Each structure stands twice: as C-alpha cells, then as structure tokens.
C-alpha cells in the first residue's frame, strides 16, 4: 500500500475508532458449551456439512441394522431348505 494512501486513511491513532475503512460488524454470539452433541455440532459446522454428517450417521445406522439382522435371515433360509 502506498504511504500516501495509508496517511490519507489512517486508522487507530490514539483512542480513535479503528473499525472503519471498511466498517466491520461486531462479532456475533460466542460458542456455548453444552452436553448436547447436536447443539455443539450446530455451533461448530455449517448447515450443509451438518446435513451431510446426519445423512452419513443415518446410513451407518441402517448398515449396522442390516448387518445385525443378516444372520437371522440367513439362518431362517437355511432352516427352510432342510
């Protein structure tokens, strides 16, 4: 940045307000600690990633359920064959 531009737009001298050129909004809420994992996940990641995580967890639960039921189904088919 050229010195002429820096001198023209000086920010933060003494007790002047340094938040100009450009004006930035105040920070929004801080992280709230919680034992609720869904609330913490909502604060840590955005909605698109959160949706992907929820879909992945649902898919993993469905796969685990199918794997848990599979021995009963196979056992029933084997018993019917004999």
C-alpha positions as CSV (number, residue, x, y, z in Angstrom):
1,X,0.0,0.0,0.0
2,X,1.5,3.4,-0.9
3,X,2.3,5.7,2.0
4,X,0.1,8.4,0.6
5,X,-3.0,6.1,0.8
6,X,-2.0,5.0,4.3
7,X,-1.7,8.6,5.5
8,X,-5.0,9.5,3.9
9,X,-6.9,6.6,5.6
10,X,-5.2,6.4,9.0
11,X,-6.9,4.1,11.4
12,X,-6.5,3.5,15.1
13,X,-4.5,6.6,16.2
14,X,-4.6,7.1,20.0
15,X,-8.2,6.3,21.0
16,X,-9.8,6.7,17.6
17,X,-12.2,4.0,16.4
18,X,-10.1,1.6,14.3
19,X,-13.1,-0.1,12.8
20,X,-13.6,1.9,9.6
21,X,-12.4,1.7,6.0
22,X,-14.3,-0.7,5.8
23,X,-16.7,-0.8,8.7
24,X,-16.9,-4.3,10.1
25,X,-19.8,-5.7,12.0
26,X,-19.4,-6.6,15.7
27,X,-18.8,-10.4,16.3
28,X,-21.9,-12.4,16.8
29,X,-22.5,-14.8,19.7
30,X,-19.8,-16.9,21.2
31,X,-19.6,-20.7,21.4
32,X,-21.8,-22.0,24.1
33,X,-20.6,-25.2,25.8
34,X,-23.3,-27.9,26.1
35,X,-23.5,-31.6,26.8
36,X,-26.0,-31.9,23.9
37,X,-23.9,-33.1,20.9
38,X,-26.4,-31.8,18.3
39,X,-26.2,-28.3,19.7
40,X,-22.4,-28.4,19.7
41,X,-22.4,-29.8,16.2
42,X,-24.7,-27.0,15.1
43,X,-22.3,-24.4,16.5
44,X,-19.1,-25.9,15.1
45,X,-20.1,-26.7,11.5
46,X,-22.3,-25.1,8.9
47,X,-25.8,-26.4,7.8
48,X,-24.5,-28.1,4.6
49,X,-21.8,-30.1,6.4
50,X,-24.2,-30.8,9.3
51,X,-26.7,-32.3,6.8
52,X,-24.0,-34.5,5.3
53,X,-23.0,-35.7,8.8
54,X,-26.6,-36.5,9.7
55,X,-27.1,-38.4,6.4
56,X,-23.8,-40.4,7.0
57,X,-24.9,-41.3,10.5
58,X,-28.3,-42.5,9.3
59,X,-26.6,-44.6,6.5
60,X,-24.2,-46.1,9.1
61,X,-27.1,-46.9,11.4
62,X,-29.1,-48.6,8.6
63,X,-26.0,-50.6,7.5
64,X,-25.4,-51.7,11.1
65,X,-29.1,-52.8,11.4
66,X,-28.9,-54.8,8.2
67,X,-25.7,-56.5,9.4
68,X,-27.2,-57.3,12.7
69,X,-30.3,-58.8,11.1
70,X,-28.5,-60.7,8.4
71,X,-27.6,-63.8,10.5
72,X,-31.3,-64.3,11.4
73,X,-32.4,-64.1,7.8
74,X,-29.7,-66.5,6.6
75,X,-30.4,-68.9,9.5
76,X,-34.1,-68.9,8.6
77,X,-33.4,-69.6,4.9
78,X,-31.0,-72.4,5.8
79,X,-33.7,-74.0,8.1
80,X,-36.3,-73.8,5.4
81,X,-34.0,-75.6,2.9
82,X,-33.6,-78.6,5.2
